[in-house]
Amino acid sequence: MPRDEILRKTKAVSQVLEALCTEHRQTLSSLQQSAAAGDDTTQSPPASDGRISVLTKSLEQLELGVSEAQVCAVPC
């Protein structure tokens, strides 16, 4: 595969990962706001806590992927 094509595809992947990061951040923010609004210390943690944890981990991995894609997309 030609180098230019690899760079083009890497940049495209980076853009998709950035879009996924944005979606994850919005969903995470929404869940955190919902959890904060329904905060009651007498009850067990809401089900959204598990989703928040999963989204946080996924967001970290996506951000790592974006960083790696950006490094790979820099022409030498």
Gaussian input, Z-matrix of N, CA and C with variables (Angstrom, degrees):
# hf/3-21g

backbone

0 1
 N
 C     1     B1
 C     2     B2     1     A1
 N     3     B3     2     A2     1     D1
 C     4     B4     3     A3     2     D2
 C     5     B5     4     A4     3     D3
 N     6     B6     5     A5     4     D4
 C     7     B7     6     A6     5     D5
 C     8     B8     7     A7     6     D6
 N     9     B9     8     A8     7     D7
 C    10    B10     9     A9     8     D8
 C    11    B11    10    A10     9     D9
 N    12    B12    11    A11    10    D10
 C    13    B13    12    A12    11    D11
 C    14    B14    13    A13    12    D12
 N    15    B15    14    A14    13    D13
 C    16    B16    15    A15    14    D14
 C    17    B17    16    A16    15    D15
 N    18    B18    17    A17    16    D16
 C    19    B19    18    A18    17    D17
 C    20    B20    19    A19    18    D18
 N    21    B21    20    A20    19    D19
 C    22    B22    21    A21    20    D20
 C    23    B23    22    A22    21    D21
 N    24    B24    23    A23    22    D22
 C    25    B25    24    A24    23    D23
 C    26    B26    25    A25    24    D24
 N    27    B27    26    A26    25    D25
 C    28    B28    27    A27    26    D26
 C    29    B29    28    A28    27    D27
 N    30    B30    29    A29    28    D28
 C    31    B31    30    A30    29    D29
 C    32    B32    31    A31    30    D30
 N    33    B33    32    A32    31    D31
 C    34    B34    33    A33    32    D32
 C    35    B35    34    A34    33    D33
 N    36    B36    35    A35    34    D34
 C    37    B37    36    A36    35    D35
 C    38    B38    37    A37    36    D36
 N    39    B39    38    A38    37    D37
 C    40    B40    39    A39    38    D38
 C    41    B41    40    A40    39    D39
 N    42    B42    41    A41    40    D40
 C    43    B43    42    A42    41    D41
 C    44    B44    43    A43    42    D42
 N    45    B45    44    A44    43    D43
 C    46    B46    45    A45    44    D44
 C    47    B47    46    A46    45    D45
 N    48    B48    47    A47    46    D46
 C    49    B49    48    A48    47    D47
 C    50    B50    49    A49    48    D48
 N    51    B51    50    A50    49    D49
 C    52    B52    51    A51    50    D50
 C    53    B53    52    A52    51    D51
 N    54    B54    53    A53    52    D52
 C    55    B55    54    A54    53    D53
 C    56    B56    55    A55    54    D54
 N    57    B57    56    A56    55    D55
 C    58    B58    57    A57    56    D56
 C    59    B59    58    A58    57    D57
 N    60    B60    59    A59    58    D58
 C    61    B61    60    A60    59    D59
 C    62    B62    61    A61    60    D60
 N    63    B63    62    A62    61    D61
 C    64    B64    63    A63    62    D62
 C    65    B65    64    A64    63    D63
 N    66    B66    65    A65    64    D64
 C    67    B67    66    A66    65    D65
 C    68    B68    67    A67    66    D66
 N    69    B69    68    A68    67    D67
 C    70    B70    69    A69    68    D68
 C    71    B71    70    A70    69    D69
 N    72    B72    71    A71    70    D70
 C    73    B73    72    A72    71    D71
 C    74    B74    73    A73    72    D72
 N    75    B75    74    A74    73    D73
 C    76    B76    75    A75    74    D74
 C    77    B77    76    A76    75    D75
 N    78    B78    77    A77    76    D76
 C    79    B79    78    A78    77    D77
 C    80    B80    79    A79    78    D78
 N    81    B81    80    A80    79    D79
 C    82    B82    81    A81    80    D80
 C    83    B83    82    A82    81    D81
 N    84    B84    83    A83    82    D82
 C    85    B85    84    A84    83    D83
 C    86    B86    85    A85    84    D84
 N    87    B87    86    A86    85    D85
 C    88    B88    87    A87    86    D86
 C    89    B89    88    A88    87    D87
 N    90    B90    89    A89    88    D88
 C    91    B91    90    A90    89    D89
 C    92    B92    91    A91    90    D90
 N    93    B93    92    A92    91    D91
 C    94    B94    93    A93    92    D92
 C    95    B95    94    A94    93    D93
 N    96    B96    95    A95    94    D94
 C    97    B97    96    A96    95    D95
 C    98    B98    97    A97    96    D96
 N    99    B99    98    A98    97    D97
 C   100   B100    99    A99    98    D98
 C   101   B101   100   A100    99    D99
 N   102   B102   101   A101   100   D100
 C   103   B103   102   A102   101   D101
 C   104   B104   103   A103   102   D102
 N   105   B105   104   A104   103   D103
 C   106   B106   105   A105   104   D104
 C   107   B107   106   A106   105   D105
 N   108   B108   107   A107   106   D106
 C   109   B109   108   A108   107   D107
 C   110   B110   109   A109   108   D108
 N   111   B111   110   A110   109   D109
 C   112   B112   111   A111   110   D110
 C   113   B113   112   A112   111   D111
 N   114   B114   113   A113   112   D112
 C   115   B115   114   A114   113   D113
 C   116   B116   115   A115   114   D114
 N   117   B117   116   A116   115   D115
 C   118   B118   117   A117   116   D116
 C   119   B119   118   A118   117   D117
 N   120   B120   119   A119   118   D118
 C   121   B121   120   A120   119   D119
 C   122   B122   121   A121   120   D120
 N   123   B123   122   A122   121   D121
 C   124   B124   123   A123   122   D122
 C   125   B125   124   A124   123   D123
 N   126   B126   125   A125   124   D124
 C   127   B127   126   A126   125   D125
 C   128   B128   127   A127   126   D126
 N   129   B129   128   A128   127   D127
 C   130   B130   129   A129   128   D128
 C   131   B131   130   A130   129   D129
 N   132   B132   131   A131   130   D130
 C   133   B133   132   A132   131   D131
 C   134   B134   133   A133   132   D132
 N   135   B135   134   A134   133   D133
 C   136   B136   135   A135   134   D134
 C   137   B137   136   A136   135   D135
 N   138   B138   137   A137   136   D136
 C   139   B139   138   A138   137   D137
 C   140   B140   139   A139   138   D138
 N   141   B141   140   A140   139   D139
 C   142   B142   141   A141   140   D140
 C   143   B143   142   A142   141   D141
 N   144   B144   143   A143   142   D142
 C   145   B145   144   A144   143   D143
 C   146   B146   145   A145   144   D144
 N   147   B147   146   A146   145   D145
 C   148   B148   147   A147   146   D146
 C   149   B149   148   A148   147   D147
 N   150   B150   149   A149   148   D148
 C   151   B151   150   A150   149   D149
 C   152   B152   151   A151   150   D150
 N   153   B153   152   A152   151   D151
 C   154   B154   153   A153   152   D152
 C   155   B155   154   A154   153   D153
 N   156   B156   155   A155   154   D154
 C   157   B157   156   A156   155   D155
 C   158   B158   157   A157   156   D156
 N   159   B159   158   A158   157   D157
 C   160   B160   159   A159   158   D158
 C   161   B161   160   A160   159   D159
 N   162   B162   161   A161   160   D160
 C   163   B163   162   A162   161   D161
 C   164   B164   163   A163   162   D162
 N   165   B165   164   A164   163   D163
 C   166   B166   165   A165   164   D164
 C   167   B167   166   A166   165   D165
 N   168   B168   167   A167   166   D166
 C   169   B169   168   A168   167   D167
 C   170   B170   169   A169   168   D168
 N   171   B171   170   A170   169   D169
 C   172   B172   171   A171   170   D170
 C   173   B173   172   A172   171   D171
 N   174   B174   173   A173   172   D172
 C   175   B175   174   A174   173   D173
 C   176   B176   175   A175   174   D174
 N   177   B177   176   A176   175   D175
 C   178   B178   177   A177   176   D176
 C   179   B179   178   A178   177   D177
 N   180   B180   179   A179   178   D178
 C   181   B181   180   A180   179   D179
 C   182   B182   181   A181   180   D180
 N   183   B183   182   A182   181   D181
 C   184   B184   183   A183   182   D182
 C   185   B185   184   A184   183   D183
 N   186   B186   185   A185   184   D184
 C   187   B187   186   A186   185   D185
 C   188   B188   187   A187   186   D186
 N   189   B189   188   A188   187   D187
 C   190   B190   189   A189   188   D188
 C   191   B191   190   A190   189   D189
 N   192   B192   191   A191   190   D190
 C   193   B193   192   A192   191   D191
 C   194   B194   193   A193   192   D192
 N   195   B195   194   A194   193   D193
 C   196   B196   195   A195   194   D194
 C   197   B197   196   A196   195   D195
 N   198   B198   197   A197   196   D196
 C   199   B199   198   A198   197   D197
 C   200   B200   199   A199   198   D198
 N   201   B201   200   A200   199   D199
 C   202   B202   201   A201   200   D200
 C   203   B203   202   A202   201   D201
 N   204   B204   203   A203   202   D202
 C   205   B205   204   A204   203   D203
 C   206   B206   205   A205   204   D204
 N   207   B207   206   A206   205   D205
 C   208   B208   207   A207   206   D206
 C   209   B209   208   A208   207   D207
 N   210   B210   209   A209   208   D208
 C   211   B211   210   A210   209   D209
 C   212   B212   211   A211   210   D210
 N   213   B213   212   A212   211   D211
 C   214   B214   213   A213   212   D212
 C   215   B215   214   A214   213   D213
 N   216   B216   215   A215   214   D214
 C   217   B217   216   A216   215   D215
 C   218   B218   217   A217   216   D216
 N   219   B219   218   A218   217   D217
 C   220   B220   219   A219   218   D218
 C   221   B221   220   A220   219   D219
 N   222   B222   221   A221   220   D220
 C   223   B223   222   A222   221   D221
 C   224   B224   223   A223   222   D222
 N   225   B225   224   A224   223   D223
 C   226   B226   225   A225   224   D224
 C   227   B227   226   A226   225   D225

   B1=1.4459
   B2=1.5342
   B3=1.3097
   B4=1.4711
   B5=1.5321
   B6=1.2966
   B7=1.4681
   B8=1.5269
   B9=1.3222
   B10=1.4656
   B11=1.5199
   B12=1.3126
   B13=1.4572
   B14=1.5301
   B15=1.3071
   B16=1.4686
   B17=1.5289
   B18=1.3172
   B19=1.4666
   B20=1.5251
   B21=1.3130
   B22=1.4651
   B23=1.5216
   B24=1.3201
   B25=1.4627
   B26=1.5264
   B27=1.3124
   B28=1.4628
   B29=1.5226
   B30=1.3170
   B31=1.4682
   B32=1.5237
   B33=1.3234
   B34=1.4631
   B35=1.5315
   B36=1.3114
   B37=1.4738
   B38=1.5226
   B39=1.3081
   B40=1.4563
   B41=1.5311
   B42=1.3170
   B43=1.4654
   B44=1.5281
   B45=1.3149
   B46=1.4681
   B47=1.5299
   B48=1.3228
   B49=1.4648
   B50=1.5334
   B51=1.3105
   B52=1.4617
   B53=1.5256
   B54=1.3266
   B55=1.4635
   B56=1.5301
   B57=1.3195
   B58=1.4626
   B59=1.5266
   B60=1.3225
   B61=1.4660
   B62=1.5273
   B63=1.3077
   B64=1.4594
   B65=1.5227
   B66=1.3275
   B67=1.4670
   B68=1.5237
   B69=1.3143
   B70=1.4631
   B71=1.5323
   B72=1.3265
   B73=1.4675
   B74=1.5307
   B75=1.3314
   B76=1.4640
   B77=1.5306
   B78=1.3140
   B79=1.4642
   B80=1.5182
   B81=1.3218
   B82=1.4544
   B83=1.5297
   B84=1.3082
   B85=1.4565
   B86=1.5249
   B87=1.3112
   B88=1.4614
   B89=1.5282
   B90=1.3238
   B91=1.4632
   B92=1.5274
   B93=1.3267
   B94=1.4622
   B95=1.5274
   B96=1.3211
   B97=1.4623
   B98=1.5259
   B99=1.3185
   B100=1.4595
   B101=1.5201
   B102=1.3208
   B103=1.4645
   B104=1.5238
   B105=1.3264
   B106=1.4599
   B107=1.5273
   B108=1.3103
   B109=1.4607
   B110=1.5240
   B111=1.3232
   B112=1.4597
   B113=1.5085
   B114=1.3217
   B115=1.4650
   B116=1.5265
   B117=1.3333
   B118=1.4548
   B119=1.5199
   B120=1.3173
   B121=1.4515
   B122=1.5241
   B123=1.3162
   B124=1.4635
   B125=1.5172
   B126=1.3053
   B127=1.4600
   B128=1.5194
   B129=1.3194
   B130=1.4595
   B131=1.5185
   B132=1.3362
   B133=1.4715
   B134=1.5268
   B135=1.3139
   B136=1.4719
   B137=1.5316
   B138=1.3114
   B139=1.4648
   B140=1.5229
   B141=1.3327
   B142=1.4667
   B143=1.5244
   B144=1.3446
   B145=1.4621
   B146=1.5259
   B147=1.3236
   B148=1.4599
   B149=1.5122
   B150=1.3172
   B151=1.4702
   B152=1.5164
   B153=1.3246
   B154=1.4657
   B155=1.5275
   B156=1.3105
   B157=1.4605
   B158=1.5313
   B159=1.3214
   B160=1.4693
   B161=1.5280
   B162=1.3271
   B163=1.4660
   B164=1.5267
   B165=1.3214
   B166=1.4629
   B167=1.5245
   B168=1.3229
   B169=1.4731
   B170=1.5373
   B171=1.3097
   B172=1.4610
   B173=1.5298
   B174=1.3231
   B175=1.4617
   B176=1.5239
   B177=1.3257
   B178=1.4642
   B179=1.5247
   B180=1.3197
   B181=1.4680
   B182=1.5256
   B183=1.3200
   B184=1.4614
   B185=1.5293
   B186=1.3295
   B187=1.4631
   B188=1.5315
   B189=1.3239
   B190=1.4655
   B191=1.5307
   B192=1.3165
   B193=1.4623
   B194=1.5172
   B195=1.3312
   B196=1.4675
   B197=1.5229
   B198=1.3213
   B199=1.4732
   B200=1.5216
   B201=1.3269
   B202=1.4653
   B203=1.5247
   B204=1.3302
   B205=1.4668
   B206=1.5258
   B207=1.3393
   B208=1.4575
   B209=1.5252
   B210=1.3355
   B211=1.4639
   B212=1.5272
   B213=1.3274
   B214=1.4732
   B215=1.5238
   B216=1.3280
   B217=1.4598
   B218=1.5160
   B219=1.3222
   B220=1.4576
   B221=1.5256
   B222=1.3303
   B223=1.4709
   B224=1.5279
   B225=1.3094
   B226=1.4825
   B227=1.5105
   A1=107.96
   A2=117.31
   A3=120.58
   A4=111.67
   A5=114.40
   A6=121.55
   A7=112.09
   A8=117.64
   A9=121.52
   A10=111.44
   A11=116.07
   A12=120.50
   A13=111.02
   A14=116.52
   A15=120.58
   A16=109.72
   A17=116.77
   A18=120.48
   A19=111.39
   A20=116.37
   A21=120.54
   A22=110.86
   A23=116.64
   A24=120.85
   A25=111.56
   A26=116.77
   A27=120.39
   A28=110.61
   A29=117.00
   A30=120.44
   A31=110.94
   A32=117.18
   A33=120.88
   A34=110.71
   A35=116.59
   A36=121.03
   A37=109.55
   A38=117.24
   A39=121.77
   A40=110.66
   A41=116.94
   A42=120.80
   A43=111.49
   A44=116.66
   A45=120.71
   A46=109.81
   A47=116.80
   A48=120.52
   A49=110.95
   A50=117.32
   A51=120.62
   A52=110.97
   A53=117.30
   A54=120.85
   A55=110.54
   A56=116.80
   A57=120.81
   A58=111.21
   A59=116.78
   A60=120.77
   A61=110.44
   A62=116.00
   A63=120.68
   A64=110.69
   A65=117.12
   A66=121.22
   A67=110.87
   A68=116.64
   A69=120.94
   A70=110.70
   A71=116.98
   A72=120.26
   A73=110.95
   A74=116.42
   A75=120.43
   A76=111.09
   A77=116.50
   A78=120.78
   A79=110.23
   A80=116.67
   A81=121.48
   A82=110.52
   A83=116.76
   A84=121.26
   A85=110.95
   A86=116.03
   A87=120.85
   A88=111.42
   A89=116.52
   A90=120.57
   A91=111.47
   A92=116.28
   A93=119.83
   A94=111.11
   A95=116.72
   A96=120.11
   A97=110.73
   A98=116.41
   A99=120.40
   A100=111.31
   A101=116.30
   A102=120.78
   A103=110.54
   A104=116.95
   A105=120.84
   A106=110.97
   A107=117.34
   A108=121.47
   A109=111.43
   A110=116.57
   A111=120.37
   A112=112.33
   A113=117.42
   A114=121.77
   A115=110.50
   A116=115.36
   A117=121.94
   A118=107.10
   A119=117.65
   A120=121.48
   A121=113.54
   A122=118.39
   A123=120.75
   A124=112.26
   A125=117.77
   A126=121.71
   A127=110.08
   A128=115.14
   A129=119.40
   A130=108.92
   A131=117.50
   A132=119.66
   A133=111.18
   A134=116.79
   A135=119.48
   A136=111.75
   A137=114.67
   A138=120.51
   A139=111.33
   A140=116.75
   A141=119.55
   A142=111.76
   A143=118.60
   A144=120.30
   A145=111.42
   A146=116.41
   A147=120.23
   A148=111.63
   A149=115.78
   A150=119.65
   A151=110.79
   A152=116.03
   A153=120.11
   A154=109.67
   A155=116.11
   A156=120.88
   A157=111.40
   A158=116.14
   A159=121.07
   A160=110.19
   A161=116.95
   A162=120.33
   A163=111.44
   A164=116.63
   A165=120.31
   A166=110.69
   A167=116.01
   A168=120.66
   A169=110.28
   A170=116.47
   A171=120.75
   A172=110.99
   A173=116.31
   A174=120.87
   A175=110.83
   A176=116.86
   A177=120.18
   A178=110.91
   A179=116.11
   A180=120.15
   A181=111.53
   A182=117.02
   A183=120.22
   A184=110.84
   A185=116.54
   A186=120.18
   A187=110.88
   A188=116.15
   A189=120.03
   A190=109.71
   A191=116.79
   A192=121.10
   A193=112.03
   A194=116.68
   A195=120.77
   A196=109.69
   A197=116.48
   A198=120.14
   A199=111.36
   A200=115.91
   A201=119.56
   A202=111.45
   A203=116.71
   A204=120.00
   A205=110.33
   A206=117.08
   A207=120.33
   A208=111.23
   A209=116.86
   A210=120.05
   A211=109.18
   A212=116.51
   A213=120.03
   A214=112.61
   A215=116.79
   A216=121.00
   A217=112.72
   A218=117.85
   A219=120.72
   A220=107.99
   A221=116.60
   A222=118.95
   A223=110.69
   A224=114.97
   A225=120.89
   A226=110.56
   D1=132.27
   D2=-179.93
   D3=-63.23
   D4=148.78
   D5=-177.77
   D6=-57.85
   D7=-41.77
   D8=179.95
   D9=-60.93
   D10=-39.30
   D11=179.44
   D12=-67.89
   D13=-39.21
   D14=177.51
   D15=-62.23
   D16=-44.88
   D17=178.69
   D18=-62.85
   D19=-41.84
   D20=-179.98
   D21=-63.25
   D22=-44.92
   D23=-179.69
   D24=-68.23
   D25=-36.84
   D26=177.67
   D27=-64.25
   D28=-41.38
   D29=177.32
   D30=-64.78
   D31=-38.10
   D32=178.14
   D33=-64.63
   D34=-42.68
   D35=177.74
   D36=-63.23
   D37=-41.68
   D38=179.01
   D39=-59.40
   D40=-41.50
   D41=179.23
   D42=-65.19
   D43=-40.06
   D44=178.18
   D45=-65.21
   D46=-43.67
   D47=178.76
   D48=-63.19
   D49=-39.28
   D50=177.47
   D51=-63.79
   D52=-39.45
   D53=177.21
   D54=-64.18
   D55=-41.14
   D56=176.94
   D57=-63.79
   D58=-38.65
   D59=176.45
   D60=-60.11
   D61=-44.65
   D62=179.42
   D63=-60.80
   D64=-45.49
   D65=178.13
   D66=-61.05
   D67=-44.32
   D68=-179.76
   D69=-63.34
   D70=-42.59
   D71=179.57
   D72=-61.84
   D73=-42.13
   D74=179.95
   D75=-65.59
   D76=-44.62
   D77=179.84
   D78=-65.78
   D79=-42.55
   D80=179.66
   D81=-62.23
   D82=-44.48
   D83=178.52
   D84=-60.48
   D85=-43.90
   D86=179.16
   D87=-61.89
   D88=-45.15
   D89=179.23
   D90=-64.60
   D91=-40.40
   D92=179.64
   D93=-65.59
   D94=-38.78
   D95=177.80
   D96=-66.63
   D97=-41.07
   D98=177.88
   D99=-63.83
   D100=-42.00
   D101=179.67
   D102=-65.67
   D103=-38.81
   D104=-179.98
   D105=-69.22
   D106=-36.56
   D107=-179.46
   D108=-69.23
   D109=-32.23
   D110=-178.38
   D111=-101.38
   D112=21.57
   D113=-175.75
   D114=-67.62
   D115=116.55
   D116=177.41
   D117=-137.90
   D118=114.04
   D119=-174.53
   D120=-71.21
   D121=-11.65
   D122=-179.91
   D123=-83.63
   D124=-11.97
   D125=-178.96
   D126=-106.39
   D127=162.65
   D128=174.53
   D129=-68.44
   D130=162.31
   D131=-179.30
   D132=-56.82
   D133=139.93
   D134=-179.93
   D135=-64.68
   D136=158.40
   D137=-179.88
   D138=-59.74
   D139=-25.04
   D140=-178.64
   D141=-66.69
   D142=-20.37
   D143=178.46
   D144=-59.11
   D145=-40.75
   D146=177.79
   D147=-64.96
   D148=-40.53
   D149=178.88
   D150=-67.38
   D151=-37.94
   D152=178.45
   D153=-61.81
   D154=-43.45
   D155=179.41
   D156=-62.16
   D157=-45.36
   D158=-179.83
   D159=-64.34
   D160=-44.78
   D161=-179.72
   D162=-65.06
   D163=-38.77
   D164=178.89
   D165=-61.99
   D166=-46.32
   D167=179.02
   D168=-63.27
   D169=-44.25
   D170=179.82
   D171=-62.98
   D172=-41.12
   D173=179.23
   D174=-63.07
   D175=-40.95
   D176=177.10
   D177=-59.83
   D178=-43.01
   D179=179.90
   D180=-67.84
   D181=-39.25
   D182=177.43
   D183=-63.67
   D184=-43.37
   D185=179.65
   D186=-62.66
   D187=-38.01
   D188=175.84
   D189=-63.32
   D190=-43.50
   D191=178.44
   D192=-61.33
   D193=-40.90
   D194=177.76
   D195=-62.46
   D196=-45.63
   D197=179.88
   D198=-60.34
   D199=-44.47
   D200=-179.79
   D201=-66.34
   D202=-39.74
   D203=179.12
   D204=-64.54
   D205=-38.37
   D206=179.51
   D207=-66.49
   D208=-37.29
   D209=177.87
   D210=-66.87
   D211=-41.81
   D212=-179.07
   D213=-69.20
   D214=-25.60
   D215=-176.19
   D216=-83.76
   D217=-4.78
   D218=179.25
   D219=-80.30
   D220=117.14
   D221=-179.80
   D222=-66.66
   D223=140.86
   D224=179.86
   D225=-89.77

